[in-house]
Amino acid sequence: MNIRPLGDRVVIKRVEAEETTKSGIVLPGASKEKPQEAEVIAVGPGGVVDGKEIKMEVKVGDRVLFSKYSGNEIKFEGEELIILRQNDILAVIEK
């Protein structure tokens, strides 16, 4: 995949939603909430954005949690991706 975000933007791909709840109840497709967990696909260079020096703190392959209504959803080469600013990422998941 060749996509390179600009500035402090990050391209992420949502992880698959759970099919069952922790108690074992199977969820139909319409009942599933979109997950807020994603994998980082591409990272912009950072630099000076709006007069502030931005250091990119995420890297390709990181799993992150992001704000529910942030970013722009796009389709690129048949995949659903989200492009958002680094400050819309709430946390990096470390395993």
MDAnalysis code that builds the backbone (N, CA, C; Angstrom):
import MDAnalysis as mda
import numpy as np

u = mda.Universe.empty(285, n_residues=95, atom_resindex=np.repeat(np.arange(95), 3), trajectory=True)
u.add_TopologyAttr("name", ["N", "CA", "C"] * 95)
u.add_TopologyAttr("resid", np.arange(1, 96))
u.add_TopologyAttr("resname", ["MET", "ASN", "ILE", "ARG", "PRO", "LEU", "GLY", "ASP", "ARG", "VAL", "VAL", "ILE", "LYS", "ARG", "VAL", "GLU", "ALA", "GLU", "GLU", "THR", "THR", "LYS", "SER", "GLY", "ILE", "VAL", "LEU", "PRO", "GLY", "ALA", "SER", "LYS", "GLU", "LYS", "PRO", "GLN", "GLU", "ALA", "GLU", "VAL", "ILE", "ALA", "VAL", "GLY", "PRO", "GLY", "GLY", "VAL", "VAL", "ASP", "GLY", "LYS", "GLU", "ILE", "LYS", "MET", "GLU", "VAL", "LYS", "VAL", "GLY", "ASP", "ARG", "VAL", "LEU", "PHE", "SER", "LYS", "TYR", "SER", "GLY", "ASN", "GLU", "ILE", "LYS", "PHE", "GLU", "GLY", "GLU", "GLU", "LEU", "ILE", "ILE", "LEU", "ARG", "GLN", "ASN", "ASP", "ILE", "LEU", "ALA", "VAL", "ILE", "GLU", "LYS"])
u.atoms.positions = np.array([
    [0.846, -1.170, 0.000],
    [0.000, 0.000, 0.000],
    [0.893, 1.236, 0.000],
    [0.623, 2.151, -0.891],
    [1.398, 3.392, -0.971],
    [0.523, 4.575, -0.619],
    [0.555, 4.960, 0.630],
    [-0.155, 6.159, 1.070],
    [0.743, 6.844, 2.085],
    [0.978, 8.136, 1.892],
    [1.875, 8.889, 2.768],
    [1.143, 10.124, 3.267],
    [0.735, 10.139, 4.537],
    [0.049, 11.308, 5.073],
    [1.001, 12.487, 5.234],
    [0.446, 13.674, 5.243],
    [1.235, 14.888, 5.380],
    [1.164, 15.425, 6.801],
    [2.151, 16.208, 7.187],
    [2.165, 16.872, 8.489],
    [2.055, 15.898, 9.648],
    [1.128, 16.192, 10.559],
    [0.976, 15.356, 11.755],
    [-0.169, 14.361, 11.605],
    [-0.477, 13.983, 10.378],
    [-1.569, 13.051, 10.150],
    [-1.085, 11.601, 10.206],
    [-2.017, 10.722, 10.556],
    [-1.741, 9.296, 10.701],
    [-2.851, 8.533, 9.975],
    [-2.494, 7.473, 9.260],
    [-3.483, 6.610, 8.609],
    [-3.622, 5.357, 9.462],
    [-4.871, 5.030, 9.834],
    [-5.114, 3.851, 10.667],
    [-6.168, 2.968, 10.022],
    [-6.179, 1.707, 10.419],
    [-7.175, 0.744, 9.958],
    [-7.791, 0.110, 11.197],
    [-9.117, 0.182, 11.305],
    [-9.805, -0.398, 12.465],
    [-9.536, -1.890, 12.553],
    [-9.461, -2.395, 13.795],
    [-9.391, -3.836, 13.998],
    [-10.797, -4.386, 13.863],
    [-10.920, -5.657, 13.589],
    [-12.233, -6.269, 13.414],
    [-13.028, -6.216, 14.704],
    [-14.326, -5.950, 14.595],
    [-15.211, -5.902, 15.764],
    [-15.443, -7.305, 16.302],
    [-15.644, -7.397, 17.595],
    [-15.919, -8.670, 18.247],
    [-17.262, -9.215, 17.758],
    [-17.320, -10.512, 17.495],
    [-18.558, -11.156, 17.076],
    [-19.418, -11.545, 18.265],
    [-18.770, -11.742, 19.431],
    [-19.508, -12.138, 20.630],
    [-19.101, -11.241, 21.792],
    [-19.987, -11.146, 22.774],
    [-19.660, -10.384, 23.972],
    [-18.825, -11.260, 24.894],
    [-18.305, -10.692, 25.977],
    [-17.502, -11.469, 26.918],
    [-18.303, -12.594, 27.553],
    [-19.620, -12.417, 27.665],
    [-20.461, -13.461, 28.258],
    [-20.893, -14.509, 27.240],
    [-20.483, -14.358, 25.958],
    [-20.753, -15.380, 24.950],
    [-21.955, -15.111, 24.066],
    [-22.581, -13.947, 24.166],
    [-23.743, -13.622, 23.339],
    [-23.256, -13.207, 21.956],
    [-23.798, -13.840, 20.905],
    [-23.415, -13.523, 19.531],
    [-24.162, -12.267, 19.096],
    [-23.421, -11.297, 18.545],
    [-24.010, -10.030, 18.115],
    [-24.305, -10.054, 16.620],
    [-25.515, -9.640, 16.218],
    [-25.777, -9.496, 14.787],
    [-25.011, -8.297, 14.243],
    [-24.813, -8.226, 12.929],
    [-24.021, -7.168, 12.310],
    [-24.463, -5.767, 12.659],
    [-25.769, -5.513, 12.735],
    [-26.264, -4.166, 12.999],
    [-26.031, -3.733, 14.444],
    [-25.882, -4.685, 15.359],
    [-25.723, -4.347, 16.782],
    [-24.287, -4.043, 17.162],
    [-23.361, -4.398, 16.301],
    [-21.954, -4.189, 16.629],
    [-21.588, -2.713, 16.548],
    [-20.910, -2.242, 17.568],
    [-20.415, -0.874, 17.564],
    [-19.045, -0.880, 16.907],
    [-18.756, 0.152, 16.133],
    [-17.440, 0.223, 15.495],
    [-16.376, 0.336, 16.576],
    [-15.324, -0.461, 16.480],
    [-14.272, -0.391, 17.505],
    [-13.490, 0.905, 17.407],
    [-12.941, 1.338, 18.537],
    [-12.094, 2.520, 18.575],
    [-10.633, 2.104, 18.659],
    [-10.359, 0.857, 18.356],
    [-8.993, 0.342, 18.353],
    [-8.583, 0.141, 16.898],
    [-7.356, 0.528, 16.577],
    [-6.891, 0.433, 15.194],
    [-5.400, 0.167, 15.146],
    [-4.948, -0.192, 13.949],
    [-3.516, -0.386, 13.699],
    [-3.035, 0.763, 12.826],
    [-1.872, 1.297, 13.151],
    [-1.295, 2.400, 12.379],
    [-0.715, 1.835, 11.081],
    [-1.163, 2.384, 9.948],
    [-0.730, 1.936, 8.622],
    [0.370, 2.839, 8.069],
    [0.251, 4.157, 8.295],
    [1.244, 5.120, 7.795],
    [1.262, 6.336, 8.716],
    [2.426, 6.981, 8.807],
    [2.616, 8.133, 9.697],
    [3.251, 9.271, 8.905],
    [2.731, 10.476, 9.091],
    [3.300, 11.658, 8.453],
    [4.638, 12.028, 9.071],
    [5.328, 12.996, 8.484],
    [6.666, 13.366, 8.961],
    [6.684, 14.248, 10.204],
    [5.532, 14.815, 10.585],
    [5.539, 15.754, 11.716],
    [6.046, 17.091, 11.243],
    [6.979, 17.683, 11.981],
    [7.520, 18.981, 11.594],
    [6.763, 20.113, 12.230],
    [6.725, 21.255, 11.581],
    [6.031, 22.423, 12.107],
    [4.616, 22.441, 11.526],
    [3.625, 22.346, 12.419],
    [2.228, 22.366, 12.009],
    [1.538, 23.473, 12.799],
    [0.934, 24.422, 12.112],
    [0.274, 25.564, 12.745],
    [1.208, 26.316, 13.696],
    [2.476, 26.441, 13.337],
    [3.445, 27.184, 14.130],
    [4.023, 26.435, 15.316],
    [3.659, 25.169, 15.489],
    [4.173, 24.368, 16.608],
    [4.979, 23.196, 16.075],
    [6.066, 22.890, 16.764],
    [6.895, 21.737, 16.397],
    [6.168, 20.459, 16.839],
    [5.919, 19.557, 15.899],
    [5.227, 18.308, 16.198],
    [6.186, 17.138, 16.016],
    [6.361, 16.361, 17.081],
    [7.171, 15.142, 17.024],
    [6.204, 13.964, 16.962],
    [6.352, 13.108, 15.972],
    [5.449, 11.972, 15.824],
    [5.804, 10.917, 16.869],
    [4.804, 10.526, 17.647],
    [5.016, 9.581, 18.739],
    [4.488, 8.192, 18.439],
    [3.852, 8.004, 17.295],
    [3.386, 6.672, 16.898],
    [4.183, 6.223, 15.690],
    [4.193, 4.923, 15.468],
    [4.914, 4.376, 14.313],
    [4.053, 3.311, 13.648],
    [4.388, 2.962, 12.434],
    [3.655, 1.949, 11.693],
    [3.673, 0.645, 12.493],
    [2.502, 0.020, 12.600],
    [2.378, -1.234, 13.334],
    [1.850, -1.071, 14.747],
    [1.883, 0.151, 15.300],
    [1.337, 0.382, 16.643],
    [-0.163, 0.134, 16.639],
    [-0.674, -0.388, 17.753],
    [-2.121, -0.482, 17.962],
    [-2.508, 0.677, 18.866],
    [-3.539, 1.400, 18.456],
    [-3.907, 2.628, 19.161],
    [-5.404, 2.676, 19.446],
    [-5.761, 3.523, 20.415],
    [-7.147, 3.878, 20.683],
    [-7.329, 5.317, 20.211],
    [-8.454, 5.591, 19.536],
    [-8.653, 6.931, 19.002],
    [-10.042, 7.449, 19.355],
    [-10.214, 8.761, 19.271],
    [-11.491, 9.405, 19.574],
    [-12.578, 8.890, 18.644],
    [-13.762, 8.726, 19.184],
    [-14.871, 8.108, 18.468],
    [-15.241, 8.827, 17.168],
    [-15.308, 10.132, 17.191],
    [-15.776, 10.878, 16.018],
    [-14.658, 11.652, 15.332],
    [-13.437, 11.181, 15.425],
    [-12.321, 11.916, 14.840],
    [-11.944, 11.346, 13.479],
    [-11.241, 12.141, 12.720],
    [-10.688, 11.699, 11.453],
    [-11.678, 11.683, 10.307],
    [-11.166, 11.295, 9.157],
    [-11.957, 11.176, 7.935],
    [-11.852, 9.749, 7.433],
    [-12.996, 9.108, 7.251],
    [-13.007, 7.742, 6.736],
    [-12.878, 7.798, 5.224],
    [-11.975, 6.966, 4.686],
    [-11.765, 6.905, 3.242],
    [-11.689, 5.445, 2.818],
    [-11.872, 5.209, 1.520],
    [-11.622, 3.893, 0.943],
    [-10.415, 4.052, 0.031],
    [-9.416, 3.198, 0.224],
    [-8.197, 3.262, -0.574],
    [-7.811, 1.842, -0.938],
    [-7.737, 1.562, -2.221],
    [-7.415, 0.230, -2.732],
    [-8.300, -0.840, -2.093],
    [-9.598, -0.525, -1.960],
    [-10.563, -1.493, -1.443],
    [-10.601, -1.648, 0.065],
    [-9.790, -0.893, 0.792],
    [-9.774, -0.998, 2.248],
    [-10.346, 0.271, 2.865],
    [-11.049, 0.104, 3.997],
    [-11.566, 1.252, 4.722],
    [-10.513, 1.728, 5.711],
    [-10.088, 2.971, 5.550],
    [-9.046, 3.553, 6.384],
    [-9.556, 4.849, 7.010],
    [-8.855, 5.322, 8.013],
    [-9.166, 6.599, 8.641],
    [-7.889, 7.436, 8.658],
    [-8.002, 8.688, 8.233],
    [-6.884, 9.620, 8.331],
    [-7.242, 10.623, 9.414],
    [-6.376, 10.735, 10.423],
    [-6.629, 11.661, 11.527],
    [-5.336, 12.307, 11.975],
    [-5.457, 13.327, 12.786],
    [-4.277, 13.994, 13.336],
    [-3.780, 13.194, 14.531],
    [-2.487, 13.289, 14.780],
    [-1.899, 12.542, 15.889],
    [-2.582, 12.868, 17.221],
    [-3.011, 14.109, 17.425],
    [-3.622, 14.460, 18.708],
    [-5.017, 13.862, 18.894],
    [-5.598, 13.222, 17.856],
    [-6.859, 12.493, 18.000],
    [-6.633, 11.069, 18.509],
    [-5.378, 10.651, 18.565],
    [-5.052, 9.332, 19.122],
    [-4.942, 9.495, 20.631],
    [-5.697, 8.665, 21.340],
    [-5.758, 8.780, 22.794],
    [-4.655, 7.998, 23.506],
    [-4.295, 6.830, 22.963],
    [-3.304, 5.989, 23.643],
    [-2.732, 4.972, 22.669],
    [-1.528, 4.512, 22.979],
    [-0.898, 3.397, 22.276],
    [-1.058, 2.173, 23.165],
    [-1.529, 1.066, 22.581],
    [-1.726, -0.165, 23.333],
    [-0.412, -0.942, 23.322],
    [0.121, -1.210, 24.494],
    [1.367, -1.974, 24.595],
    [1.036, -3.356, 25.121],
    [1.552, -4.360, 24.457],
    [1.254, -5.747, 24.877],
    [2.470, -6.437, 25.371],
])
